[in-house]
Amino acid sequence: MASRDPARTVQSSATARSTNEEGESRHADIVDVDEDVDSAFEDGDNVSYSSLRDDYWGPSDEQQYETLNAGHVLYLVLDSNQPNPLFRSPITSPLYVLDIGTGPGTWAIDVADQFSAATVYGVDLSPPPATWVPPNCFLQVDDVLQDWTWREEFDLIHMRLMLGAFTDTEWGAVYKKCFDNLRSGGYIEQIELDVRVMSDDGSLDPDSLLAGWGQNFLDCAQRAGRPLDTQLTMKAKIEAAGFVDVQEHLYKCPIGAWPKDPLLKDAGRINLAHWSSGLEGWAMFLLTRWGAPEPWTADEARVYVAKVREELKKRRLHIWHYT
Ligand SMILES: C[S@@+](CC[C@H](N)C(=O)[O-])C[C@H]1O[C@@H](n2cnc3c(N)ncnc32)[C@H](O)[C@@H]1O
């Protein structure tokens, strides 16, 4: 979270929320393993939606929305011990809120529900599948790289999992627009995740496909010109846009119900569903357009995903990623 102060930036990186508050380090410590646990996941069906751009790496289909909804719950669980699990910014009665890249609009809808006096906009390249939204929530289809049409000065602008959406230059432009469209003293808050999977106890075989997964996609995205390392780079870019008081919180986010800690166990269980539902959608565009040494065929990408999926199911895997 960070502020524009003119407006502050609450930068929460999807578990890389930036903040220096005490007591936040628990998520970044070594996570104790519950020895008595197993994991499993299921697949889902799919329907696609239109998008304003054809160069964004993520799909806009039922499967992706299911993944994003799991991600939404994941982040609520990770911050369930916070005063407001929806955002860190110290805002108690916002009037205008904007959610950039709102996807299914779940975050925007929840914020509108919580603050009935606020007007909450969610904007995305694709129309949201939501059939009902609160009367103070407006889910709009637009490209935030184009001119902004909102007249309001926002109290809070939120982004979550926008990794790989913009080039470095575009990120600079987006943060500047955020700064210019926040009221003085308003906040920007962003949650991102690091796509690299890790383990502390060697349970992740360094030669496994899962261990190489993150770097594979970081490399694809680099070739595409829209880096996926947003979690690592956003703080500097937010500061460069003029925000002050930038705070970052970094979490170790488990995949699987292996941690002992009940909150992390819950988070890990949900995150396994998040990953298992997301794998194929995350992989297809980047591998088939930017895979190395040549773009992969769709079949090659599917076989790879299937193998990674098998690895994810393995017991005794104490894996996590930063967020
Ligand atoms: C990974 S999804 C995250 C969705 C949502 N923030 C969440 O956490 O559930 C990223 C979203 O950003 C949207 N997006 C990408 N580029 C965009 C742009 N230029 N303008 C508006 N939305 C964009 C995509 O369409 C996609 O729905």
The ligand as an SDF file (V2000), in Angstrom:
LIG
                    3D

 27 29  0  0  0  0  0  0  0  0999 V2000
   -5.2730  -12.4100  -13.4730 C   0  0  0  0  0  0  0  0  0  0  0  0
   -6.6860  -11.4180  -13.7270 S   0  0  0  0  0  0  0  0  0  0  0  0
   -7.0150  -10.7760  -12.0760 C   0  0  0  0  0  0  0  0  0  0  0  0
   -8.4710  -10.4220  -11.8750 C   0  0  0  0  0  0  0  0  0  0  0  0
   -8.8250   -9.8280  -10.5130 C   0  0  0  0  0  0  0  0  0  0  0  0
   -8.0370   -8.6600  -10.2250 N   0  0  0  0  0  0  0  0  0  0  0  0
   -8.6900  -10.8410   -9.4110 C   0  0  0  0  0  0  0  0  0  0  0  0
   -7.7600  -10.7360   -8.6120 O   0  0  0  0  0  0  0  0  0  0  0  0
   -9.5440  -11.7280   -9.3350 O   0  0  0  0  0  0  0  0  0  0  0  0
   -6.0800   -9.9760  -14.5440 C   0  0  0  0  0  0  0  0  0  0  0  0
   -7.1820   -9.2180  -15.2430 C   0  0  0  0  0  0  0  0  0  0  0  0
   -6.6340   -8.0060  -15.7640 O   0  0  0  0  0  0  0  0  0  0  0  0
   -7.3480   -7.7060  -16.9490 C   0  0  0  0  0  0  0  0  0  0  0  0
   -6.5630   -6.7650  -17.7630 N   0  0  0  0  0  0  0  0  0  0  0  0
   -5.3910   -7.0060  -18.3850 C   0  0  0  0  0  0  0  0  0  0  0  0
   -4.9990   -5.9130  -19.0790 N   0  0  0  0  0  0  0  0  0  0  0  0
   -5.9510   -4.9590  -18.8730 C   0  0  0  0  0  0  0  0  0  0  0  0
   -6.1420   -3.6400  -19.3560 C   0  0  0  0  0  0  0  0  0  0  0  0
   -5.2500   -3.0690  -20.2080 N   0  0  0  0  0  0  0  0  0  0  0  0
   -7.2460   -2.9450  -18.9660 N   0  0  0  0  0  0  0  0  0  0  0  0
   -8.1570   -3.5290  -18.1390 C   0  0  0  0  0  0  0  0  0  0  0  0
   -8.0380   -4.7840  -17.6520 N   0  0  0  0  0  0  0  0  0  0  0  0
   -6.9500   -5.4940  -18.0310 C   0  0  0  0  0  0  0  0  0  0  0  0
   -7.5190   -9.0730  -17.6050 C   0  0  0  0  0  0  0  0  0  0  0  0
   -8.5540   -9.0780  -18.5550 O   0  0  0  0  0  0  0  0  0  0  0  0
   -7.7990   -9.9720  -16.3940 C   0  0  0  0  0  0  0  0  0  0  0  0
   -9.1670  -10.1510  -16.1690 O   0  0  0  0  0  0  0  0  0  0  0  0
  1  2  1  0
  2  3  1  0
  2 10  1  0
  3  4  1  0
  4  5  1  0
  5  6  1  0
  5  7  1  0
  7  8  2  0
  7  9  1  0
 10 11  1  0
 11 12  1  0
 11 26  1  0
 12 13  1  0
 13 14  1  0
 13 24  1  0
 14 15  1  0
 14 23  1  0
 15 16  2  0
 16 17  1  0
 17 18  1  0
 17 23  2  0
 18 19  1  0
 18 20  2  0
 20 21  1  0
 21 22  2  0
 22 23  1  0
 24 25  1  0
 24 26  1  0
 26 27  1  0
M  CHG  2   2   1   9  -1
M  END
$$$$
